[in-house]
Amino acid sequence: MKKETKKDETRSIQVSTIFVVIITAFITTFTGSALNLSIPSMGTEFHASASSVGWIVTGYILAAAVLSVPFGRLADLTGRKRILVSGILIFALCSGVAAFAQSMAILLLFRVIQGIGAAMIFSTNIAVLISAFSPDKRGKVLGYSVASTYIGLSAGPVVGGVLNHYLGWRSIFVLTFAISTIVFVAAVKKLPPSKAECQGQGVDFVGNLLYVLMITLIMFGLSTISTLFYAKYLVIAGVILFVLFVLHELKTQYPIVEVRLFANNIGYSFSNLAALMNYGATFALGYLLSIYLQVVMGYDSQIAGLILISQPLMMAILSPYAGRLSDRISPFKLASFGMGLCALGLFSFIFISENYPFPLIIVNLLVVGVGFAFFSSPNTNAVMACVEKKDYGVASSILSTMRSIGHSASMAIVTFIVARQMGNVTLAEAEPKLLVETMHLSFLVFTCVCAVGIFISLKRKYPKQETK
């Protein structure tokens, strides 16, 4: 009888954990993708310039990327539930305040603070999820989390567009507040208390400071490389700080990031590098195609959005299956296969033209979607399989940071190519022929990046002692 009671209790905890993680994965991506369609409305209401309105997106991403690893380490030191619950609360409260913001300054402030809450969520939700399940179920539950992320990305433009059109941009924040409040209550009541995995270890204050400055300079520099003449110097300064950070972490007793793990564990290092390559190669795809479909093909934004949904929708459908499969087949091999499909889809777009067959656009997007589904869940599984339980928080945070840097690098590549090919002409105002030529070069670069990622991904192997 006691065995049955304990089994039921474990199952209840697992169901609650999946619910909290899936909803947080959904809402953090949904909010960002939904707000993208509301940027013009916000700018009009507050009479704000395009650059300042752009910080509604950039400020959030920057805060989340910069603080994910410090919060991941803090979670390992103090307990993951505390950090996760605090992050959900901050995310919810900022959504509520933003819904009633009366100035652009207030809106920007609370979007940045919301990014801090998102960093606390990103640094703990994967660690909390896989800690509740045995290693042979890890890929399966990671697939659910990844699928939820892509459902958020898919639903954001559709639901956000409807809400913005009929109820205004504030309604997106109201919906986010309501969902976040529900998941906050569930997390407080249903998640079991979590112990400190690294209890008794000290806090690496210098390492935290160097890390925050390093990521801030690199990400801000990449984001503004085409608009600020000194942006490249910021990136260089960030790289110098990276070197200092590594040297410091090698000497300190309780580092924020165990950098020796990267040198001693090739599977872990290459899995993170593969993630950086994959996100860097694929993130700008939607941006480029949205412009192509509207400027070259002449579709309106609604039709273009429905076409582009085919990629994240395929990710959402197949990610759980790919995750389950990675419990039985080497996640390294599955991730390499997925990266190969992404490269194939990107390669096909190199030949895009003003008369490119419409069905082929859909097919290529589906190929990239399938590829990303077979890459993301297995690659996350591979990363977490290469570290001990006590390092789950930091490992999850580093992977999240790789994603953010990849996103920034992807857009930096596009803006650099556009500036070289088209000068000051905006993409929306460009001649179709010039736009297509620019896309040829962009997709050629992204295909090469993805090809390098395939090579890196194929070089990975499980350490024998860590094989599950």
Buried (B, 14 or more C-beta within 10 A) or exposed (E): EEEEEEEEEEEEBBEBBBBBBBBBBBBBBBBBBBBBBBBEBBBEBBEBEEEBBBBBBBBBBBBBBBBBBBBBBBBBBBBBBBBBBBBBBBBBBBBBBBBEBEEBEBBBBBBBBBBBBBBBBBBBBBBBBBBBBEBEBBBBBBBBBBBBBBBBBBBBBBBBBEBBEEEBBBBBBBBBBEBBBBBBEBBEEBBBEBEBBBEEBEBBEBBBBBBBBBBBBBBBBBBBBBEEEEBEEBBEBBEEBBEEBBEBBEEBEBBBBBBEBBEEBBBBBBBBBBBBBBBBBBBBBBBBBBBBBBBBBEBEEEEBBEBBBBBBBBBBBBBBBBBBBBBEBBBBBBBBBBBBBBBBBBBBBBEBEEEBEEEEBBBBBBBBBBBBBBBBBBBBBBBBBBBEEBBBBBBBBBBBBBBBBBBBBBBBBBBBBBBEBBEEBEBEEBEBEBBBBBBBBBBBBBBBBBBBBBEBBBBBEBEEEBEE
